[in-house]
Amino acid sequence: MFTTRVTQLFGIKHPIICGGMQWVSRAELVAAVANAGAIGFLTALTHDTPEALRAEIRKTRALTDKPIGVNVTLMPTAKPVPIDAFFDVALGEGVDAIETSGRITEAQVARIKQGKAKHMHKVARVRDAVTAQRMGVDAVSIVGFECGGHPSMEQIGTVVLGPQTVDAVSIPVIVGGGFGDGRGLAMALAMGADGVLMGTRFMATRESLVHANIKEWMVQAKETDTAFIQASIRNPARVMRNKRAEQVMEMEAKGTTLEQLLPLISGLHGRKALTEGEIDAGTVACGQAVGFTRDVPTVKELVDRIVSDAEAMVKRVGAMAG
C-alpha cells in the first residue's frame, strides 16, 4: 500500500484517481472506484440539469460510504452550461472532492473553498499548474499528449510534463496520460508525483456502463488505435480511431471551420457510440493507455492488480539499488 499526499488529501487508500469522463462516469463506476479504495468523479456535464446531477450524487452515496467527487469542466461548450448551479449542487451535497479543468477563475476557486470539498484542477501545461497553485487549489493534475480527452496543443508527453510539474509547484501533483497498469503507478511515484489519473482503463471494467461493443474494441485495440483531432480549431482531442475520427481528420487536412466540424464532433454522437455500441457513430475520448487493456475486470480487480504490480515493481527496483 502506498501513502502519499493524495491519499491523505482525499482520504483514500490508494493513490489512484478515476478522472471525470462525460457519459461514462456514472454512479455505478464512481461508487465501484470508491469501494476499491481509490476515488472517482461524476461528471456534471453528463447531466442536463443541476437537479439531475443531485440525483446522481445521491445514487452514488447509496452505493458507497467512501469519498467521491464531481467533475465540472470549464472547457468551451456548444451551448451554455449552468456552471455555478452545478458547483452549488455538488458542494451543497457535500461531495468530498471537485475536479475542474479549463479556464478557472479566482471566484470559482473561492467558491469551492467555501465547501468541504478538496479541489483538484486538471491542466495540460506546466505554466497552468503554476497558475492553479497561485489561485489556491489543493492539488493539480497534469495530463500529457497520451491522454484521452483534451491534451495540450504543445504535444508533450507525461514523462516530461510530470517531473517538470513536480519541480514547479509544491502542492500534490497527479499525473495522467498513458497510465493503465502497476508499472505506470510505480513510474508516477518515481517521478515525484503523488498519484495517477486514469480514465481510459476504467472504461473497460464491468461496472462501467460503456456498451460491450466499445469494451471489446478496447480489448482488441493497440496503442496506435487512437487519433489526435480538432487541433485545427485549437481544441485538441484524443479519441478512438474510428470512421468518424478519420472523417474529421480528412476534413481538417483539407481545411475546415468549427461550424463544419460541429455536426461530426457533437458529444451526443459520442454518447450514442458509448451507450448503443455503434462504434462509428461519433468521436469517443480514448487515450493511448488503451494498449494496456487486455481484459474487462471488476474495478476492484483492476485497482488491486495495479497496486500489487506497482509494489512488486518498487521492490524490484529497490533490490537493484541495494
Buried (B, 14 or more C-beta within 10 A) or exposed (E): EBEBBBBEBBEBBBBBBBBBBBBBBBBBBBBBBBBBBBBBBBBBBBBEEBEEBBEBBEBBBEBBEBBBBBBBBBEEEEEEBEBEBBBBBBBEBEBBBBBBBBEBEEEBBEBBBEBEBBBBBBBBBBEBBBBBBEBBBBBBBBBBBBBBBBBBEEEBBBBEBBBBBBEBBEBBBBBBBBBBBBBBBBBBBEBEBBBBBBBBBBBBBBBBBBBEBBBBBBEEBEBEBBBBBBBBBEBBBBBBBBEBBEBBBEBBEEEBEBEEBEEBBBBEBBBBBBBEBBBBBBBBBBBBBBBBBEEBBEBBBBBBBBBEBBBEBBEEEEEEEE
